[in-house]
């Protein structure tokens, strides 16, 4: 069973493993998931046919200003929500507006982007310059696993994504976020899959890597999380091979999350 979609533009603050008290900015539709991938582990379920009903720029602006009229304590303003935020046709305009509002009300709060990397070749460096924390998804090291895990719905190849990430990493510090999973007879963390991943990470040269496994509902039966012990082992190995700063975000047992 998938999680419900975000039903508002501004949501949270969310207690995030990676971004502490994160105020989410959903510029995607509040009624449907709009994404360029159909990832087998997605917490919102499968990507269905959608109407490109993106939220108007003015509504995003008004919602964020309203939040700051009675603000709560936050650590980040984060572009996330019901799909891939960079698909919004006016993404650059929205980033400019969010930055302007942030600079007025809370200049100390960084702006973050969570992206699946599918639109990487279309993102302008000027837009990315306005975003303080750039987190891009990369779940594997080759085309075969990319098609198996991320299942793109747009015309893009794994090679395109790597090319785009390399270009951006040459200009800005970026974070690569990777979900390691078991899926039936396949995984993305052992043998050739791991060697390919490490090779690609060395090519991209990100400033930081975040690795984790699924601890929420998934879109496809058969997708399973890997153990915390395995995540720790992978963190040590990847860090040793790449010399890049890395953190493994371990899964919290269900009874702890529920306060049992």
Buried (B, 14 or more C-beta within 10 A) or exposed (E): EBEEBBEEBBBBBBEBBBBEBBBBBBBBBBEBBBBBBBBBBBBBBBBEEBEEEBBEBEEBBEBBBEBBEEEEEBBBBBBBBBBBBBBBEBBBBBBBBBBEBBEEBBEEBBBBBBBBBBBBEEBEEEBBEBBBBBBBBBBBBBEBBBEBBBBBBEEBEBEBBBBBBBBBBEEEEBBBBBBBBBBEEBBBBBEEBBEBBBEBBEEBBBEBBBBBBBBEBBBBEEBBBBEBEBBEBBBEBBBEBBEBEBBBBBBEEEEEEEEE
